[in-house]
C-alpha cells in the first residue's frame, strides 16, 4: 500500500486498468471477510488521520464550512464504514429459505457474492465505495472533476490506506470518464445529473452492465398552514442552504403552500435566514460558494429569467469573482419559468401557491418523480395521503434531508430521479449478486420425473406440482389406474 502517481487515462490505459483489476479479483482475495474488513478499517483510519486535509479540500472546492463538512461528509462516511465493519459477517451469511415439496428432500439458500469489477462515479460521496468493498468487489472510484481539490486528495491519500491492487482512484474529466465507460464493468454507480446519467446508461447498455443512478431532480416541499412555523422555517433553511448552499441532490427545490399562508411563511423564512447568516448573507462564513463558474452562470440564467422578474422577495445578490449567490426567495413563480423546469442545485428557492394544500399532491404528481419529497403538517390525513400517493425516491415528514442520515433506509431515485438504491446494507446489496443455491442428495429419486410418461406418472406430477397431497398418495398407490 502506498501513494501512486496518477497517469492520464485513455481507452488503452483504461483497458489495462480493468484487466489488472480483473486479475486481482480472480485471485479471490477480495472475497474474504478478512480482506473486506481490512479495507473498511483502512478507510476509517484515513478519515481519522486525514480529517483536516479532507475538510480543507472541501473548503477549497466549495468554501464549505468545516462543521457542515464534518456533519455531511466525515461523520456519514465514518458511520457507513463502522456499520459495515459491525454487520459484515451477518451480511455475508447465506440466507436460508424454505424448500418445496417438488424438490424434496432438499435445502435452499441465497448466497451473496461480489459482482466483480465495479465503477463508482461520484461527486463527494465515498459511501458507495464502502458498499462495493464490503460486498467484496474490485473498485474504481472516479471522483467528479467539479470538486478538483477533493478529487486530487482522494487520489493522493486513499492508496496509502487500502489495497491499491484492487481499489483504484482515477482522476480526470470528460475524456477520462469516456475512456472508463468504454470498458466492460460488472456494475456502474453514478451520482450526479440526469444528462450525464443518460450517457452512463447508454455506455452501460453496450455491455449490458447494470447501473445504479442517483440523479436528483426537483425536490418539492409542501408546507401546511397548521405547522409549528418557527421550527418549520429553521428546518427548511438549514435543509436548503445549510448543505452546500443548495448544491445537494436532496436539497429542497421549491415550496408549495397556500396563498393565505405564504406571507407568514415568507416572513419567518426571512427571519431565520437573518438569524443564521446575518444581515448580509454574502459575507457569511457559514454559506458555501457555487462550485465553479459554469454552475454560477447556469444559476444566474435561472435567476435572470424575465418570467420571474419582480418576483424576487429576498436575496438575489451575486458576486461573480467570489462565485457567491445569496440565499434567494422567489414568490408566485410561474410553472413555465426556467426555474420550474430545471433542477436548481443552488441557493434559489421558488415558492408556488395554491388555493388548497391538497392541490399540492396533484402538482407534484404531474411532474417527474423527485429524489426526495417533503411535507410539513400536523394533519394526519394529509400525511397519510402524501405517503400513499406521492412517488419519490424518499419521503420525509416535518423535516428535510434527514432521511439520508438513517442507514436503515435505502437511498435512491425512481423514474427520472434515478435507478436502484444504496446506503448501509442497501449498498452491500447493490454490489452483490444474490445467488440461488439448492442442495440435494442422491436419495429421494422420483421415477415420475423420467420417461415414459405413463398416466400414473402424469397424475402423480400433477398432484405434486399443485401441492395436492391426497392426489400424490393416490397416484403412488396406483389409483386411478391407467
C-alpha positions in Angstrom: 0.0 0.0 0.0 1.3 3.5 -0.8 0.6 6.7 -2.7 0.6 6.2 -6.5 1.4 8.6 -9.2 -1.6 9.5 -11.4 -1.2 9.0 -15.1 -3.7 10.2 -17.7 -6.3 7.6 -18.6 -7.1 6.9 -22.3 -9.0 3.9 -23.6 -5.9 1.7 -23.8 -4.8 2.5 -20.2 -8.4 2.1 -19.0 -8.4 -1.3 -20.6 -5.2 -2.2 -18.9 -6.5 -0.9 -15.6 -9.7 -3.1 -15.8 -7.6 -6.1 -16.9 -5.3 -5.8 -13.8 -8.3 -5.4 -11.5 -10.0 -8.5 -13.0 -6.8 -10.5 -12.4 -6.8 -9.3 -8.8 -10.5 -10.1 -8.4 -10.0 -13.5 -10.0 -7.3 -14.3 -7.4 -10.2 -14.5 -4.9 -8.7 -12.2 -2.2 -11.4 -9.6 -2.3 -14.0 -12.3 -1.4 -12.5 -13.0 2.0 -14.0 -11.5 5.1 -10.5 -10.5 6.3 -9.7 -8.5 3.2 -13.0 -6.6 3.2 -12.7 -5.8 6.9 -9.1 -4.6 6.5 -10.1 -2.2 3.7 -13.0 -0.8 5.6 -10.8 -0.2 8.7 -8.3 1.4 6.4 -10.9 3.9 5.2 -11.8 4.6 8.9 -8.1 5.2 9.6 -7.8 7.5 6.6 -10.8 9.6 7.8 -9.4 9.9 11.3 -5.8 10.7 10.2 -6.7 12.9 7.3 -9.7 14.7 8.6 -8.1 18.2 8.4 -7.0 17.6 4.9 -10.4 16.4 3.8 -12.1 19.5 5.5 -9.5 21.8 3.8 -10.2 20.2 0.3 -13.9 20.6 0.7 -13.4 24.3 1.7 -11.2 24.8 -1.3 -13.8 23.4 -3.6 -16.9 25.0 -2.1 -15.9 27.3 0.8 -17.8 24.6 2.7 -18.0 25.4 6.4 -15.9 23.0 8.5 -18.8 21.9 10.7 -21.0 21.3 7.7 -18.2 19.2 6.1 -17.8 17.2 9.3 -21.6 16.5 9.6 -22.3 15.8 5.9 -19.1 14.1 4.8 -16.8 13.0 7.6 -19.3 11.6 10.1 -21.5 10.0 7.5 -18.6 8.2 5.7 -17.2 7.1 9.0 -20.6 5.9 10.2 -21.1 3.9 7.0 -17.7 2.2 7.5 -18.3 1.5 11.1 -21.7 0.0 10.3 -20.3 -2.2 7.6 -17.5 -3.5 9.9 -20.0 -4.3 12.6 -22.6 -6.0 10.3 -20.4 -7.5 7.6 -20.3 -11.0 8.9 -24.0 -11.1 9.1 -24.5 -9.6 5.7 -22.1 -12.2 4.1 -24.0 -15.2 5.6 -26.1 -17.2 3.2 -29.8 -16.7 3.8 -31.7 -20.0 4.4 -35.0 -20.2 2.6 -37.8 -22.7 2.6 -37.6 -25.7 0.3 -40.6 -27.1 -1.6 -42.3 -30.5 -1.8 -41.4 -30.7 -5.5 -37.6 -30.7 -4.7 -37.9 -32.9 -1.5 -35.5 -33.8 0.0 -33.5 -30.6 -0.3 -32.4 -27.4 1.3 -32.2 -24.0 -0.3 -30.2 -20.8 0.4 -29.4 -17.4 -1.1 -25.7 -16.7 -1.3 -24.5 -13.1 -1.7 -21.4 -12.9 -3.9 -19.5 -10.0 -5.3 -20.3 -8.8 -8.8 -16.6 -8.4 -9.8 -15.0 -5.1 -11.0 -17.2 -2.1 -10.5 -17.0 1.6 -11.3 -18.2 4.4 -9.0 -18.5 7.9 -10.4 -19.4 10.3 -7.6 -19.0 13.9 -6.6 -18.1 13.9 -2.9 -19.5 10.7 -1.5 -17.3 7.7 -0.7 -20.4 5.9 0.7 -20.9 3.8 -2.5 -17.3 2.7 -2.5 -17.7 1.5 1.1 -20.6 -0.7 0.0 -18.7 -2.0 -3.1 -15.7 -3.0 -0.9 -18.0 -4.6 1.8 -19.5 -6.7 -1.0 -16.1 -8.0 -2.0 -15.6 -6.2 -5.3 -12.6 -4.7 -7.0 -13.4 -1.0 -7.4 -12.5 2.1 -9.5 -13.6 5.4 -7.9 -13.8 8.3 -10.4 -14.4 11.4 -8.3 -16.0 14.3 -10.1 -13.8 17.0 -11.7 -16.2 19.7 -10.4 -14.6 19.2 -7.0 -10.9 19.1 -8.1 -9.3 19.5 -4.6 -11.4 16.7 -3.2 -10.7 14.5 -6.2 -6.9 15.1 -6.0 -6.9 14.4 -2.3 -8.6 11.1 -2.7 -6.2 10.1 -5.5 -3.3 11.0 -3.3 -4.2 9.6 0.1 -6.6 6.7 -0.5 -3.9 4.3 -1.9 -2.0 4.6 1.4 -4.8 3.1 3.4 -6.3 0.4 1.1 -5.1 -2.4 -1.2 -4.3 -0.5 -4.3 -4.1 -3.6 -6.4 -7.9 -4.0 -6.0 -9.1 -0.4 -5.4 -8.1 2.5 -7.7 -8.8 6.2 -7.9 -8.9 7.7 -11.4 -8.9 11.5 -11.8 -9.9 13.5 -14.8 -12.8 15.0 -16.7 -14.9 14.0 -19.7 -12.1 12.2 -21.7 -11.1 10.1 -18.8 -14.7 9.3 -17.9 -15.4 8.4 -21.5 -12.4 6.1 -21.6 -13.6 4.3 -18.5 -17.1 4.0 -19.9 -15.7 2.2 -22.9 -14.8 -0.7 -20.7 -16.9 -3.7 -19.5 -17.8 -3.3 -15.9 -19.9 -5.6 -13.6 -21.8 -2.6 -12.3 -21.6 1.2 -12.5 -22.9 3.5 -9.9 -23.2 7.2 -10.7 -24.4 10.2 -8.6 -25.0 13.4 -10.5 -27.4 14.9 -13.0 -29.8 13.3 -15.4 -27.9 14.5 -18.5 -24.8 12.6 -17.6 -26.9 9.7 -16.3 -28.3 9.1 -19.8 -24.7 9.0 -21.1 -23.8 6.4 -18.4 -26.8 4.3 -19.3 -26.1 4.4 -23.0 -22.5 3.3 -22.4 -23.6 0.6 -19.9 -26.1 -0.8 -22.4 -23.3 -1.8 -24.8 -22.1 -4.4 -22.3 -25.5 -5.0 -20.6 -23.9 -3.6 -17.5 -26.4 -3.0 -14.6 -26.4 0.5 -13.2 -27.4 2.5 -10.1 -28.1 6.1 -10.9 -28.8 8.7 -8.3 -29.8 11.8 -10.2 -31.6 14.3 -8.1 -34.4 16.3 -9.6 -36.8 18.9 -8.3 -37.4 18.0 -4.7 -40.7 19.7 -3.5 -41.6 20.8 0.0 -45.3 21.1 0.9 -46.0 23.4 3.9 -49.4 23.2 5.5 -50.8 26.2 7.5 -51.1 24.3 10.8 -47.4 23.7 11.4 -45.0 25.0 14.1 -43.9 27.8 11.8 -40.6 28.6 13.7 -39.4 25.0 13.7 -40.5 24.5 10.1 -38.7 27.6 8.9 -35.4 26.6 10.6 -35.6 23.1 9.1 -36.3 24.5 5.7 -33.5 27.0 5.8 -30.8 24.6 7.0 -32.1 21.9 4.6 -31.8 24.3 1.6 -28.9 26.5 2.4 -27.1 24.5 5.1 -25.9 21.9 2.7 -23.5 23.4 0.1 -25.8 26.4 -0.3 -28.4 24.3 -2.1 -25.9 22.3 -4.1 -27.2 18.9 -2.9 -29.3 16.4 -4.7 -31.9 16.2 -2.0 -32.0 19.9 -1.1 -35.5 21.4 -1.2 -36.0 22.7 -4.8 -39.3 24.5 -4.4 -42.1 25.1 -1.8 -45.8 24.6 -2.3 -48.1 26.4 0.2 -51.4 28.1 0.3 -51.9 31.7 -0.9 -53.2 32.8 2.5 -50.3 31.2 4.4 -47.5 32.3 2.1 -46.9 35.7 3.7 -46.4 34.3 7.2 -44.1 31.6 5.8 -42.0 34.1 3.9 -41.6 36.4 6.9 -40.5 33.6 9.1 -38.1 32.3 6.4 -36.5 35.8 6.2 -36.1 35.9 9.9 -34.5 32.5 10.0 -32.1 33.5 7.2 -31.1 36.6 9.0 -30.7 34.7 12.3 -28.4 32.1 10.6 -26.5 34.1 8.1 -26.7 37.7 9.3 -27.9 40.9 7.6 -25.5 40.5 4.7 -25.7 36.8 3.6 -22.9 37.3 1.1 -20.4 37.9 4.0 -21.5 34.8 6.0 -18.7 32.2 6.5 -21.4 29.6 7.0 -22.5 29.5 3.4 -20.7 27.6 0.6 -19.9 29.3 -2.7 -21.0 28.0 -6.1 -18.8 25.1 -7.1 -17.5 26.7 -10.4 -18.1 29.4 -12.9 -20.1 27.1 -15.2 -22.7 26.4 -12.5 -22.6 30.1 -11.4 -23.7 31.1 -14.9 -26.3 28.3 -15.0 -27.9 29.5 -11.8 -27.9 33.2 -12.9 -29.7 32.1 -16.1 -32.5 30.8 -13.9 -32.4 33.9 -11.7 -32.5 36.4 -14.6 -35.3 34.8 -16.5 -37.8 37.6 -17.4 -40.7 35.4 -16.2 -39.7 35.8 -12.6 -38.7 39.5 -12.9 -40.2 41.4 -9.9 -40.9 38.1 -8.0 -37.7 38.1 -6.0 -38.7 38.9 -2.5 -35.4 38.2 -0.7 -31.8 37.9 -1.7 -30.7 37.8 -5.4 -27.3 39.4 -4.8 -24.4 37.8 -6.7 -20.6 38.1 -6.8 -19.1 36.5 -9.9 -15.5 36.9 -8.7 -16.2 35.1 -5.5 -18.7 32.7 -7.1 -21.3 33.6 -4.5 -25.1 34.0 -4.8 -27.1 34.9 -1.8 -30.0 32.8 -0.5 -32.9 33.9 -2.6 -36.7 33.6 -2.1 -39.0 34.0 -5.2 -42.7 34.1 -4.7 -45.5 33.0 -7.1 -43.2 31.5 -9.6 -45.0 30.6 -12.9 -44.8 27.0 -13.8 -43.4 27.7 -17.3 -40.4 29.7 -16.0 -36.9 28.2 -16.4 -36.5 27.8 -12.6 -39.5 25.4 -12.5 -38.3 23.4 -15.5 -34.8 22.5 -14.3 -33.2 21.2 -11.2 -31.9 24.4 -9.4 -28.9 22.8 -7.5 -28.2 26.2 -5.9 -29.4 28.8 -3.4 -32.6 29.8 -5.1 -35.9 28.8 -3.6 -39.2 29.4 -5.5 -42.5 29.4 -3.7 -45.6 28.2 -5.5 -49.0 29.0 -4.0 -52.3 27.0 -4.3 -55.8 27.6 -3.0 -56.0 24.3 -1.0 -53.0 22.4 0.3 -54.4 19.2 -1.1 -53.7 20.5 -4.6 -50.0 20.2 -3.9 -50.1 16.4 -4.3 -51.6 16.6 -7.8 -49.0 19.3 -8.7 -46.1 17.0 -7.5 -47.5 14.0 -9.3 -47.8 16.0 -12.5 -44.1 16.4 -12.7 -41.2 13.9 -13.0 -40.7 11.8 -9.8 -38.3 13.6 -7.4 -35.4 12.1 -5.4 -36.9 13.5 -2.3 -40.3 15.0 -1.3 -41.0 16.8 2.0 -44.2 17.6 3.9 -44.7 19.8 6.9 -48.1 19.3 8.5 -49.9 18.2 11.7 -52.8 16.8 9.6 -52.5 13.0 9.8 -55.0 12.5 7.0 -52.9 14.8 4.7 -49.7 12.9 5.8 -51.3 9.5 5.0 -52.4 10.7 1.6 -49.0 12.2 0.9 -47.2 8.9 1.8 -49.7 6.8 -0.1 -49.9 8.8 -3.4 -46.6 10.7 -3.8 -44.0 8.7 -5.7 -40.4 9.8 -4.9 -37.1 8.2 -4.1 -37.7 9.0 -0.4 -40.3 11.0 1.7 -39.8 12.9 4.9 -42.5 14.4 7.1 -41.8 17.6 9.1 -38.1 17.9 8.1 -35.8 17.9 5.1 -32.9 15.7 4.1 -32.7 13.9 7.4 -33.8 10.5 6.0 -30.3 10.3 4.4 -28.9 10.1 8.0 -30.7 6.7 8.6 -28.6 3.9 7.2 -31.5 1.5 7.6 -33.4 3.3 4.8 -32.5 2.9 1.1 -31.3 6.0 -0.7 -32.0 6.2 -4.4 -34.4 7.6 -7.0 -37.3 6.4 -9.1 -38.2 7.3 -12.6 -36.2 10.3 -13.8 -34.6 10.8 -10.4 -32.7 7.5 -10.6 -32.4 3.7 -10.7 -31.6 1.5 -7.7 -30.6 2.4 -4.2 -27.6 2.3 -1.8 -26.8 3.2 1.8 -25.9 0.8 4.7 -26.9 -2.8 3.8 -28.5 -1.5 0.6 -25.0 -0.5 -0.6 -23.8 -4.1 0.1 -26.8 -5.5 -1.8 -26.3 -3.1 -4.7 -22.9 -4.5 -5.4 -23.8 -8.2 -4.6 -25.4 -10.9 -6.7 -28.0 -12.9 -4.8 -27.1 -16.4 -6.0 -29.8 -19.1 -5.7 -28.4 -22.4 -4.4 -30.4 -25.7 -4.0 -28.8 -28.7 -2.2 -30.0 -32.2 -2.9 -28.7 -35.6 -2.0 -28.6 -38.7 -4.3 -31.6 -40.1 -2.5 -35.3 -39.3 -2.9 -35.5 -40.4 -6.6 -38.9 -40.0 -8.1 -39.4 -42.1 -11.2 -42.2 -39.9 -12.4 -39.6 -37.3 -13.5 -38.4 -39.6 -16.2 -40.0 -41.0 -19.4 -42.0 -42.8 -20.4 -44.8 -40.6 -19.0 -47.5 -43.0 -18.1 -50.9 -41.9 -16.9 -49.9 -42.8 -13.3 -46.8 -40.6 -13.6 -48.9 -37.8 -15.0 -51.3 -38.0 -12.2 -48.5 -38.0 -9.7 -46.7 -35.0 -11.2 -49.9 -33.0 -11.5 -50.8 -33.6 -7.9 -47.2 -32.9 -6.8 -47.0 -29.6 -8.7 -50.3 -28.4 -7.3 -49.4 -29.5 -3.7 -52.3 -31.9 -3.7 -51.1 -34.3 -1.0 -54.1 -36.6 -1.3 -53.5 -36.8 -5.1 -49.9 -37.7 -4.6 -50.8 -40.6 -2.2 -53.4 -41.9 -4.6 -51.0 -41.7 -7.5 -48.3 -43.6 -5.5 -50.7 -46.4 -4.7 -51.8 -46.5 -8.3 -55.3 -45.1 -8.2 -56.9 -44.3 -10.5 -55.2 -46.9 -12.6 -54.4 -46.2 -16.3 
